[in-house]
Amino acid sequence: MSMLFSINPENGNLYALKTFDYEIEKEFLFHIEARDSGSPPLSSNVTVHIIIVDQNDNAPVIVSPWRAHGSVVEEKIPRSTDKGSLVSKVIALDTDSVHNSRITYQFLQVTDATLFSLDQYNGEIRTMRMFSYRDPRHQRLVVVAKDNGQPALSATVTIKLSTVETAVKAYSDMTEVPLEYDIFSDLNLYLVIGLGSVSFLLLITILVTIVIKCQKPKPNKAAPPCRNSVISEGNSTIADSTLVSNDAYWYSMFLAETRKGKMVVRQPVPKGSRYIVSSLPRGTGLTDTSGSAASTLQYPK
């Protein structure tokens, strides 16, 4: 103890021989004896209790929301947030004594003082009203945390609040929710490009098909079927049929198109019989012989 304190034997003044650290040494207890110079000497004892008072030598430390040294904390909240909703919470710790480590919070800077409120004892930041279309999308809040020492020490944190149209999870669970505000994500962009490419290829295919159809040569129209008339002047046998007539009479038959260019008679025609074969258009009546080509049927001799 003699290395920590000294006492003046003449006047009893007590002196500290070193600087004490409250976090290590908080109090001391020892006895002091006072003795006179009589014979016999008389004495008396006293117990000295020395309490080390904390000096405010530690500044508050911001532990929430966490950020790297000197960086800005970024938070995202939905623009449809109701009045009184929890936006963020600042928590600071001080390692000084209970009296000096009492923390209070206040706004140092705020973009709109009518939009947010700060509880000076627990550090909660809440909305005072709903967002309007006139409010800027980004809000900057600077919060200072002060201890109760003399002189008071402080720490600050800057919070950048961004309002988004898409609803996100509230901050009440104290978790950071990542949200991209981009209108089109990479996946949507790839889908749009893919659909556009497929539509373009389909259009090209349709156009090529139409062009090929238009350029394809048209098939030659088949010769219209003709009606052949056979005039018989008497009883005669031709092919597999017997033509019987006392007077001149028209016999009509339809012949299919043939490349042989002549009429084939499979059975001999009796001599003395004469046949006239004429070719007429299909739509021509039986008695209409205008424009017909007449020829005499030949038979083998």
C-alpha positions as CSV (number, residue, x, y, z in Angstrom):
1,M,0.0,0.0,0.0
2,S,3.0,2.3,0.6
3,M,3.6,2.3,-3.1
4,L,0.1,3.6,-3.8
5,F,-0.3,6.2,-1.1
6,S,1.8,8.3,1.2
7,I,0.9,10.3,4.4
8,N,2.6,13.3,5.9
9,P,3.5,12.4,9.5
10,E,3.3,16.1,10.6
11,N,-0.1,17.1,9.3
12,G,-1.7,13.7,8.2
13,N,-2.2,14.7,4.6
14,L,-2.7,11.6,2.4
15,Y,-1.3,11.6,-1.2
16,A,-1.7,9.3,-4.1
17,L,1.6,8.1,-5.7
18,K,0.1,7.1,-9.1
19,T,-2.8,7.5,-11.4
20,F,-5.5,5.0,-10.9
21,D,-7.6,3.3,-13.6
22,Y,-11.2,2.8,-12.6
23,E,-11.6,-0.2,-14.9
24,I,-8.8,-2.0,-12.9
25,E,-8.8,-0.5,-9.4
26,K,-12.1,0.8,-8.0
27,E,-11.5,1.1,-4.2
28,F,-8.9,0.8,-1.5
29,L,-9.2,0.0,2.2
30,F,-6.4,0.5,4.8
31,H,-5.8,1.6,8.5
32,I,-3.9,4.7,9.7
33,E,-2.6,5.0,13.3
34,A,-2.1,8.3,15.0
35,R,0.3,8.4,18.0
36,D,1.4,11.1,20.3
37,S,4.9,11.8,21.9
38,G,3.9,11.2,25.5
39,S,5.3,8.7,27.9
40,P,3.9,6.2,27.5
41,P,2.7,7.2,24.0
42,L,-1.0,7.0,23.3
43,S,-2.4,6.1,19.9
44,S,-5.6,5.7,18.0
45,N,-6.6,3.9,14.7
46,V,-8.8,4.9,11.8
47,T,-9.9,2.9,8.8
48,V,-9.6,4.7,5.5
49,H,-11.9,3.7,2.6
50,I,-10.8,5.3,-0.7
51,I,-13.2,5.0,-3.7
52,I,-11.9,5.7,-7.1
53,V,-14.3,7.8,-9.2
54,D,-14.5,7.0,-12.8
55,Q,-13.2,9.5,-15.3
56,N,-15.1,9.9,-18.5
57,D,-12.3,8.7,-20.7
58,N,-14.2,6.3,-23.0
59,A,-16.4,7.6,-25.8
60,P,-19.6,5.7,-26.8
61,V,-19.3,3.0,-29.6
62,I,-22.0,2.5,-32.2
63,V,-22.8,-1.3,-32.4
64,S,-26.0,-1.1,-34.4
65,P,-26.6,-0.6,-37.2
66,W,-23.1,-2.0,-37.9
67,R,-21.0,-0.3,-40.5
68,A,-17.3,-0.1,-41.4
69,H,-15.3,2.7,-39.9
70,G,-16.4,6.0,-41.4
71,S,-18.9,4.4,-43.9
72,V,-22.6,5.2,-44.4
73,V,-25.3,2.8,-43.3
74,E,-27.8,2.2,-46.2
75,E,-31.4,1.1,-45.4
76,K,-34.3,0.4,-47.7
77,I,-37.9,0.9,-46.7
78,P,-41.2,0.7,-48.6
79,R,-42.8,3.9,-49.7
80,S,-46.1,2.7,-48.3
81,T,-44.8,2.5,-44.7
82,D,-47.4,3.5,-42.2
83,K,-47.1,6.2,-39.6
84,G,-45.3,5.1,-36.5
85,S,-43.4,2.3,-38.2
86,L,-39.9,1.4,-37.0
87,V,-37.4,2.4,-39.6
88,S,-34.1,1.8,-37.8
89,K,-32.6,1.6,-34.3
90,V,-29.2,3.0,-33.1
91,I,-27.5,1.2,-30.2
92,A,-24.3,2.6,-28.5
93,L,-22.3,1.2,-25.7
94,D,-20.0,3.0,-23.2
95,T,-17.5,1.1,-21.0
96,D,-17.3,3.9,-18.4
97,S,-19.1,3.7,-15.0
98,V,-22.8,3.5,-14.8
99,H,-23.3,7.2,-14.3
100,N,-21.0,8.2,-17.2
101,S,-22.1,5.4,-19.5
102,R,-25.7,6.6,-19.7
103,I,-26.4,7.2,-23.4
104,T,-28.8,9.7,-25.0
105,Y,-29.6,10.0,-28.7
106,Q,-30.5,12.9,-30.9
107,F,-30.6,14.0,-34.5
108,L,-27.6,16.0,-35.7
109,Q,-28.8,16.3,-39.3
110,V,-32.0,15.2,-40.9
111,T,-33.4,15.8,-44.5
112,D,-37.0,16.3,-43.3
113,A,-37.6,16.9,-39.6
114,T,-41.4,16.3,-40.1
115,L,-40.9,12.8,-41.4
116,F,-38.9,10.9,-38.7
117,S,-38.7,10.9,-34.9
118,L,-35.9,9.6,-32.6
119,D,-36.3,8.3,-29.1
120,Q,-33.6,9.9,-27.1
121,Y,-33.3,6.9,-24.7
122,N,-33.5,3.8,-26.8
123,G,-32.4,5.1,-30.2
124,E,-35.5,4.0,-32.2
125,I,-36.2,5.9,-35.4
126,R,-39.9,5.9,-36.5
127,T,-42.0,7.6,-39.1
128,M,-44.1,10.5,-38.0
129,R,-46.3,10.4,-41.1
130,M,-46.7,8.5,-44.4
131,F,-44.5,9.3,-47.4
132,S,-45.9,11.5,-50.1
133,Y,-45.0,11.9,-53.8
134,R,-43.3,15.2,-52.9
135,D,-40.8,13.5,-50.5
136,P,-37.4,12.8,-52.0
137,R,-36.6,9.2,-52.5
138,H,-33.4,9.4,-50.4
139,Q,-33.3,10.6,-46.8
140,R,-30.1,11.3,-44.9
141,L,-30.1,11.0,-41.1
142,V,-27.2,11.8,-38.8
143,V,-27.6,10.5,-35.3
144,V,-25.3,11.4,-32.4
145,A,-25.0,9.3,-29.2
146,K,-23.7,11.1,-26.1
147,D,-22.6,9.8,-22.7
148,N,-23.3,11.4,-19.4
149,G,-19.8,12.3,-18.5
150,Q,-18.2,15.7,-17.9
151,P,-17.2,16.6,-20.5
152,A,-19.6,14.5,-22.5
153,L,-18.1,12.3,-25.2
154,S,-20.1,11.2,-28.3
155,A,-20.2,9.1,-31.5
156,T,-22.1,9.6,-34.7
157,V,-23.6,7.4,-37.4
158,T,-25.0,8.4,-40.8
159,I,-28.0,6.5,-42.1
160,K,-29.1,6.8,-45.7
161,L,-32.7,5.7,-46.1
162,S,-34.0,4.8,-49.6
163,T,-37.7,4.4,-50.3
164,V,-38.8,1.8,-52.8
165,E,-42.1,1.1,-54.5
166,T,-42.0,-2.7,-53.9
167,A,-42.9,-3.7,-50.4
168,V,-40.1,-5.2,-48.4
169,K,-39.9,-6.8,-45.0
170,A,-40.1,-4.3,-42.2
171,Y,-37.1,-3.4,-40.2
172,S,-38.6,-4.6,-37.0
173,D,-36.6,-7.9,-37.2
174,M,-33.4,-5.8,-37.4
175,T,-32.3,-7.6,-40.6
176,E,-31.1,-6.0,-43.8
177,V,-33.2,-7.0,-46.8
178,P,-31.4,-6.5,-50.1
179,L,-33.7,-5.1,-52.8
180,E,-32.9,-4.1,-56.4
181,Y,-34.9,-1.1,-57.6
182,D,-34.1,-1.7,-61.3
183,I,-37.2,-1.9,-63.5
184,F,-35.8,-4.8,-65.5
185,S,-33.6,-7.5,-64.0
186,D,-31.1,-9.5,-66.1
187,L,-33.5,-12.5,-66.3
188,N,-36.3,-10.3,-67.6
189,L,-33.9,-8.8,-70.2
190,Y,-32.9,-12.2,-71.4
191,L,-36.5,-13.3,-71.7
192,V,-37.4,-10.2,-73.8
193,I,-34.4,-10.8,-76.1
194,G,-35.3,-14.5,-76.5
195,L,-38.9,-13.8,-77.3
196,G,-37.9,-11.1,-79.8
197,S,-35.5,-13.5,-81.6
198,V,-38.1,-16.2,-81.8
199,S,-40.7,-13.8,-83.2
200,F,-38.3,-12.5,-85.8
201,L,-37.3,-16.0,-87.0
202,L,-41.0,-16.9,-87.2
203,L,-41.7,-13.8,-89.3
204,I,-38.8,-14.6,-91.7
205,T,-40.0,-18.2,-92.1
206,I,-43.5,-17.0,-93.0
207,L,-42.2,-14.5,-95.6
208,V,-39.9,-17.1,-97.2
209,T,-42.7,-19.6,-97.5
210,I,-45.0,-17.0,-99.1
211,V,-42.2,-16.1,-101.6
212,I,-41.6,-19.8,-102.5
213,K,-45.3,-20.3,-103.0
214,C,-45.6,-17.3,-105.3
215,Q,-42.6,-18.3,-107.5
216,K,-43.6,-22.0,-107.9
217,P,-44.6,-22.6,-111.6
218,K,-48.2,-23.2,-112.2
219,P,-49.2,-26.6,-113.6
220,N,-50.4,-26.7,-117.1
221,K,-54.2,-26.8,-117.3
222,A,-55.5,-30.0,-118.6
223,A,-57.3,-29.9,-121.9
224,P,-61.0,-29.6,-121.3
225,P,-62.8,-32.8,-121.9
226,C,-64.5,-33.1,-125.2
227,R,-67.8,-34.7,-126.2
228,N,-67.5,-36.9,-129.3
229,S,-70.5,-37.6,-131.4
230,V,-70.9,-40.6,-133.6
231,I,-73.3,-40.5,-136.5
232,S,-74.5,-43.9,-137.7
233,E,-76.5,-44.4,-140.9
234,G,-77.4,-48.0,-140.2
235,N,-77.2,-50.9,-137.9
236,S,-73.5,-51.2,-137.0
237,T,-71.3,-52.7,-134.3
238,I,-68.5,-50.6,-132.9
239,A,-66.3,-51.6,-130.1
240,D,-68.4,-53.4,-127.5
241,S,-71.6,-51.5,-128.2
242,T,-74.2,-51.8,-131.0
243,L,-75.5,-48.7,-132.6
244,V,-78.9,-49.2,-134.0
245,S,-80.6,-46.5,-136.0
246,N,-82.7,-46.3,-139.2
247,D,-82.1,-42.7,-139.6
248,A,-79.2,-40.5,-138.8
249,Y,-79.0,-40.1,-135.0
250,W,-76.5,-38.5,-132.6
251,Y,-74.7,-40.8,-130.1
252,S,-72.8,-38.8,-127.5
253,M,-69.9,-40.1,-125.4
254,F,-67.2,-38.5,-123.3
255,L,-63.6,-39.6,-124.0
256,A,-60.8,-39.1,-121.5
257,E,-57.7,-37.3,-122.6
258,T,-55.3,-39.6,-124.4
259,R,-51.9,-39.2,-126.0
260,K,-52.6,-41.6,-128.9
261,G,-54.3,-39.0,-131.0
262,K,-56.8,-41.5,-132.6
263,M,-59.8,-43.5,-131.7
264,V,-59.1,-47.2,-131.2
265,V,-61.7,-49.7,-132.4
266,R,-61.2,-53.1,-130.8
267,Q,-63.6,-54.9,-133.2
268,P,-63.8,-54.8,-137.0
269,V,-66.3,-52.4,-138.4
270,P,-68.6,-53.9,-141.1
271,K,-68.0,-52.7,-144.5
272,G,-70.4,-50.3,-145.9
273,S,-70.9,-48.6,-142.6
274,R,-69.8,-45.0,-142.3
275,Y,-69.3,-43.2,-139.1
276,I,-68.6,-39.5,-138.6
277,V,-66.8,-38.5,-135.4
278,S,-66.9,-34.9,-134.3
279,S,-65.2,-33.2,-131.3
280,L,-67.2,-30.5,-129.6
281,P,-66.6,-28.5,-126.5
282,R,-68.2,-30.0,-123.3
283,G,-70.7,-27.3,-122.9
284,T,-72.0,-27.6,-126.4
285,G,-75.5,-28.9,-126.9
286,L,-76.3,-32.1,-128.8
287,T,-77.6,-30.3,-131.8
288,D,-75.0,-27.6,-131.9
289,T,-72.4,-28.5,-134.5
290,S,-70.8,-25.1,-135.1
291,G,-67.1,-25.2,-134.9
292,S,-66.9,-28.9,-134.6
293,A,-64.2,-30.9,-136.3
294,A,-65.7,-33.8,-138.3
295,S,-63.8,-36.8,-139.5
296,T,-64.6,-40.2,-140.9
297,L,-63.9,-43.2,-138.7
298,Q,-61.4,-45.4,-140.3
299,Y,-61.6,-49.2,-139.9
300,P,-59.2,-51.9,-141.0
301,K,-59.7,-53.5,-144.4
